């Protein structure tokens, strides 16, 4: 599944890198079908009070029924679609040091108890097992972490944590940065990211 979280279409630098990855992956894995989930075009269900109430029913170990079950049908459909994928490619830019709001909306919808994780006597157990994720990102500035410590990158740590929480521990990142300093730097960083994406696609599965 290719999850797209950028609204820029052909102008997206993130998607240029992802396309380099997919070109190689599709060529070397002809039996695979890549499903596109464009979050900028998808109408995602809102988390209304009734839907949030449903989450607490699940957290309590009970089953959904009646109006609560009906309210959750759209959410369950998105969860099942996510779970049906054998691997994931996530394409996202950095917005305000973090992820775009439609990606956060999607994560808040699918990360639900009983479906993607569960609480046990020994702690949280992720339920998405044996799958890989490649995350391709582009950033206007350079948010790599120097020896001095944190630089404002809330994006990569969050994505690694939230997907690790549901069981996706094999998550790799390709990051193009900085992209907005000057045109020469942008070209060089974009070219390097495409090269990294091509190499990663050959060994992804």
C-alpha positions in Angstrom: 0.0 0.0 0.0 1.3 3.4 -1.0 0.0 6.0 1.5 0.3 9.6 0.2 0.2 12.5 2.6 1.2 15.4 0.2 -1.3 17.4 -1.8 1.2 18.7 -4.4 0.8 15.9 -6.9 3.4 16.1 -9.7 5.0 19.1 -8.0 5.8 17.1 -4.9 9.5 16.4 -4.3 8.5 13.7 -1.9 6.5 11.9 -4.6 9.4 12.2 -7.1 11.5 10.1 -4.7 8.6 7.7 -4.1 8.2 7.2 -7.8 11.8 6.3 -8.1 11.3 3.7 -5.4 8.1 2.3 -7.0 9.5 2.2 -10.5 12.2 -0.3 -9.3 9.9 -2.1 -6.9 7.2 -2.8 -9.5 9.8 -3.8 -12.1 11.5 -6.3 -9.8 8.2 -7.5 -8.1 5.8 -7.9 -11.1 3.4 -10.1 -9.0 2.8 -7.3 -6.5 -0.1 -4.9 -6.8 0.5 -1.4 -5.3 -2.7 0.1 -3.9 -2.8 3.9 -3.7 -4.3 5.6 -0.7 -4.1 9.4 -1.2 -5.1 10.9 2.1 -5.4 14.3 0.5 -8.3 13.1 -1.6 -9.8 10.6 0.8 -12.9 11.6 2.8 -12.0 10.3 6.3 -14.6 9.8 9.0 -14.6 12.4 11.8 -14.0 11.3 15.3 -17.4 12.2 16.8 -18.4 11.7 20.4 -20.2 8.5 19.5 -17.1 7.1 17.7 -14.9 8.1 20.6 -17.4 6.4 22.9 -16.9 3.2 20.8 -13.2 3.3 21.4 -13.7 3.3 25.2 -16.1 0.3 24.8 -13.3 -1.6 23.0 -10.7 -0.5 25.6 -13.0 -2.0 28.3 -12.9 -5.3 26.4 -16.5 -5.2 25.3 -18.0 -5.6 21.8 -19.6 -2.8 19.8 -23.3 -3.0 19.2 -26.3 -1.0 18.0 -25.6 2.7 17.1 -22.0 2.5 18.3 -21.3 -0.4 15.9 -23.0 1.5 13.0 -20.9 4.6 13.8 -17.7 2.5 13.6 -18.4 0.9 10.2 -16.3 3.5 8.3 -13.5 3.3 10.8 -13.4 -0.5 10.6 -13.3 -0.3 6.8 -10.2 1.8 6.9 -8.6 -0.4 9.5 -9.3 -3.5 7.4 -7.9 -1.8 4.3 -4.7 -1.0 6.2 -4.4 -4.5 7.6 -5.0 -6.1 4.3 -1.7 -4.7 2.9 1.4 -6.8 2.9 3.8 -3.8 3.1 3.7 -0.1 3.3 5.2 2.9 1.5 4.4 6.2 3.2 5.2 9.5 1.4 5.0 12.6 3.5 6.6 16.0 3.7 7.4 17.7 7.0 4.8 20.4 8.0 5.6 22.6 11.0 8.2 20.1 12.3 5.8 17.2 12.2 3.4 15.5 9.8 0.5 16.9 7.7 -2.9 17.0 9.5 -4.6 14.5 7.1 -1.9 11.9 8.0 -2.5 12.5 11.7 -6.2 12.2 11.1 -5.7 8.8 9.4 -3.5 7.5 12.1 -6.0 8.5 14.8 -8.7 6.6 12.9 -6.8 3.3 12.3 -4.8 3.0 15.6 -7.6 1.4 17.6 -7.7 -1.2 20.4 -8.5 -4.8 19.4 -7.7 -4.0 15.8 -4.1 -2.7 15.7 -3.1 -3.1 19.3 -4.2 -4.6 22.6 -3.4 -4.2 26.3 -2.2 -7.3 28.1 -1.0 -8.1 31.6 2.5 -7.7 30.3 1.9 -4.4 28.5 0.9 -3.2 25.0 1.0 -5.7 22.2 1.0 -4.5 18.6 -1.1 -6.6 16.2 0.5 -5.7 12.9 3.2 -8.3 12.6 5.7 -9.4 10.0 5.3 -6.4 7.7 7.7 -3.7 6.5 7.3 0.0 6.0 9.4 2.5 4.0 8.8 6.1 4.8 10.0 8.7 2.3 10.1 12.3 3.5 11.3 15.7 2.3 12.0 18.7 4.4 12.7 22.4 3.6 15.4 22.6 6.3 17.9 20.3 7.8 16.6 18.5 10.9 19.2 15.9 11.3 20.3 15.5 14.9 23.8 16.7 15.7 25.8 15.9 18.8 24.1 18.7 20.7 20.7 17.0 20.6 17.2 17.5 19.4 16.7 20.0 16.5 12.9 20.2 16.1 12.2 16.9 14.3 8.9 15.7 15.7 8.2 13.8 12.5 10.5 10.8 12.4 10.4 10.0 16.1 6.6 10.1 16.1 6.2 7.9 13.0 8.7 5.3 14.3 6.9 5.3 17.7 3.3 5.1 16.5 3.9 2.4 13.9 6.1 0.5 16.4 3.3 0.7 18.9 1.1 -1.3 16.5 3.8 -3.8 15.7 5.6 -2.4 12.7 9.1 -2.5 13.9 10.8 -2.8 10.5 10.4 0.8 9.5 13.0 2.6 7.4 13.3 6.2 6.3 14.7 8.0 3.3 14.9 11.8 4.0 15.6 14.5 1.5 16.8 17.6 3.4 17.3 20.6 3.2 15.2 21.2 0.1 14.6 25.0 0.4 18.1 26.4 0.9 19.0 26.9 -2.7 18.4 25.2 -6.1 21.8 23.5 -6.3 21.4 22.0 -2.8 17.9 20.9 -3.7 19.0 19.1 -6.9 21.8 17.4 -5.1 19.7 16.2 -2.1 16.9 15.1 -4.4 19.2 13.1 -6.6 20.8 11.4 -3.6 17.4 10.6 -2.1 16.3 9.0 -5.4 19.5 7.0 -5.5 18.8 5.8 -2.0 15.2 5.0 -2.9 16.3 2.9 -5.9 18.7 0.9 -3.7 16.1 0.4 -1.0 13.5 -0.8 -3.5 15.7 -3.6 -4.7 15.9 -5.1 -1.2 12.6 -4.0 0.3 10.9 -7.4 0.2 
